[in-house]
Amino acid sequence: MEMDLNYILAKLRSDGYDYDATLGSIKSEKQAAQDAGDELYANQLWAAETIIKIHQQFVKTFELLKAGRYYEAWCEAEQVEINIQFLASNSQEGWGNVKDIYSRVRQLQSLYPYKFFASYVMHVKKEKCSICGKERSIHNFCGHRIGKVYNGELCCNIVTDAELKGIDIVENPVHKYSVLFPSDAEGRHDYYDYTLVEGLMKYWSKPFQFWKYVVRKVFKQKAEFPGLTNESYCPCGSGKSYSECCALNAEGIKHWIYTFMVEPID
């Protein structure tokens, strides 16, 4: 008798849900389906397993944010995003279970101050398919496509030999975890301004609580910034000097007001 996956998925947002126990049951069921050669059911179980992992990772992201561990939360949110992308490409029905989480993650990422990332330039010499184990290259296609699920397992490349060629600094990275943390004059490692994330966490009290934000642009006058000179960094945050930026704007200094709208909790 097959598991009632719809019943399981309907309970995922309950307080105190035991994700590990459910994942253990799903894993055992999937192994049985694989052993029986029931690929359709194994793929359905992979989708359910991925949905559960996404919920679990999203809860962990929330908990890390509450603890003020912002970079760790950023990395966990990236894993949520990656798993949702794989799920969406293999199960449209599964995508429907997590598309609101995807929206929250993307909004959360937009509140972070990270601007520059390391991009690793690699020369991959050898890699093999995770499904069949065969060596794969541009001239040697094993028949399995990266990112597609086969008999309950996601196909990916396993790199067995590679050489690091260099590191570039980019603004739109392939891997979002590769944030650059340059030290300041006092030797501090992480001195990013997390004001917007902190502002959200004043109101976001439960993981699956709905929230969004809107941004309004206003203009302030120089008198509102004591000590501001032409050589100072512009208060608008552009990174340019004041004389090269908002000093040239007749309306004043650009300023953005973020308003958070959070679903009330009984």
NORFEN-V310988 format. One record per pair of residues at least 24 apart in sequence whose ideal C-beta (glycine too) atoms are under 6 Angstrom apart, sorted by sequence separation. I is the first residue (numbers start at 0). GAP is how many residues later the second one is. D is the distance in whole Angstrom. If there is no record, write none. Layout:
BEGIN
i=I gap=GAP d=D
i=I gap=GAP d=D
END
This chain:
BEGIN
i=80 gap=24 d=5
i=130 gap=24 d=5
i=79 gap=25 d=5
i=129 gap=25 d=6
i=2 gap=26 d=5
i=53 gap=26 d=6
i=129 gap=26 d=5
i=76 gap=28 d=5
i=129 gap=28 d=5
i=22 gap=29 d=6
i=53 gap=29 d=5
i=21 gap=30 d=6
i=52 gap=30 d=6
i=53 gap=30 d=6
i=126 gap=30 d=4
i=127 gap=30 d=5
i=76 gap=31 d=6
i=220 gap=31 d=5
i=126 gap=32 d=5
i=218 gap=32 d=4
i=219 gap=32 d=6
i=18 gap=33 d=6
i=49 gap=33 d=6
i=218 gap=33 d=4
i=219 gap=33 d=5
i=125 gap=34 d=5
i=123 gap=35 d=6
i=125 gap=35 d=4
i=219 gap=35 d=5
i=124 gap=36 d=4
i=18 gap=37 d=4
i=49 gap=37 d=5
i=217 gap=37 d=5
i=123 gap=38 d=5
i=216 gap=39 d=6
i=121 gap=40 d=5
i=122 gap=40 d=5
i=214 gap=41 d=5
i=215 gap=41 d=5
i=122 gap=42 d=5
i=4 gap=43 d=5
i=11 gap=43 d=5
i=50 gap=43 d=6
i=57 gap=43 d=5
i=214 gap=43 d=6
i=46 gap=44 d=4
i=53 gap=44 d=5
i=120 gap=44 d=4
i=120 gap=45 d=4
i=212 gap=45 d=5
i=213 gap=45 d=5
i=50 gap=46 d=5
i=46 gap=47 d=4
i=119 gap=47 d=6
i=212 gap=47 d=5
i=117 gap=49 d=5
i=118 gap=49 d=4
i=211 gap=49 d=6
i=118 gap=51 d=5
i=210 gap=51 d=4
i=115 gap=53 d=6
i=116 gap=53 d=6
i=209 gap=53 d=4
i=118 gap=54 d=6
i=208 gap=54 d=5
i=116 gap=56 d=4
i=202 gap=57 d=5
i=88 gap=58 d=6
i=89 gap=59 d=5
i=202 gap=59 d=4
i=205 gap=59 d=6
i=117 gap=60 d=4
i=199 gap=60 d=6
i=204 gap=60 d=6
i=116 gap=61 d=5
i=116 gap=62 d=6
i=115 gap=64 d=5
i=113 gap=65 d=5
i=112 gap=79 d=5
i=112 gap=80 d=5
i=110 gap=85 d=4
i=110 gap=86 d=5
i=8 gap=88 d=6
i=77 gap=98 d=5
i=77 gap=99 d=6
i=74 gap=102 d=5
i=45 gap=103 d=5
i=42 gap=106 d=5
i=45 gap=106 d=4
i=44 gap=107 d=6
i=41 gap=109 d=5
i=42 gap=109 d=6
i=41 gap=110 d=3
i=38 gap=112 d=5
i=33 gap=117 d=5
i=33 gap=118 d=6
i=29 gap=122 d=5
i=69 gap=124 d=5
i=69 gap=127 d=6
i=64 gap=136 d=6
i=61 gap=145 d=4
i=58 gap=148 d=5
i=12 gap=195 d=5
END
